[in-house]
Structure formats: C-alpha cells, structure tokens
C-alpha cells in the first residue's frame, strides 16, 4: 500500500471481497453445525411437504445446496436445487394471490 503507484480502491476491493467471502463461509458453517443434529426431526415436525420444501429452499438461500444435502445425508441434490430455483416464483405467485384477494371489484362494492 505504501507504493505510490498502487491504486487504493483496488486494495479496498480486494480486502472487502475477502471479508465478504469470510462472512459467507462463517454463516454457512454456523448454519450447518446448528442444523446437522436435528434437521430430519425438524422436517418431520412440519405438517406439509410444501412447508418442508420451502424450509429447505430458505436454508439453501442462507447456505448452499451442498450443505443441505450433507445435512440430510443425501447425495442427490436435484430436488433441493429445484426447491431453491422455484422459491422466488412461488413467493411471487403467493404475493399476487394475496394482493388480488385484497382488491375489491367494482361490482362487489355496489
């Protein structure tokens, strides 16, 4: 950094990227260690398959598909990847339904 030709912004970017990656890795490790012992019981406690799928997708957003597969003890990651990939569109559909349920049609207000 003491070299006169060094771009300080580049150094800040490198340090910032390293810290962000470190933070992500720490979160992933924390999630994995917190869930690995009782994740299957948590999934059994959930009432519906949809609830279990959404929980898996949310945890994948926090950590990764690989970590959920290792927590569950499964080698096949396709189903978990699908839940993660469809979560945003499913939530968007839910919000659309929620919004349309709250709007009043003009012929209903008469």
Beta strands, then each sheet from edge to edge (+ up, - down):
end
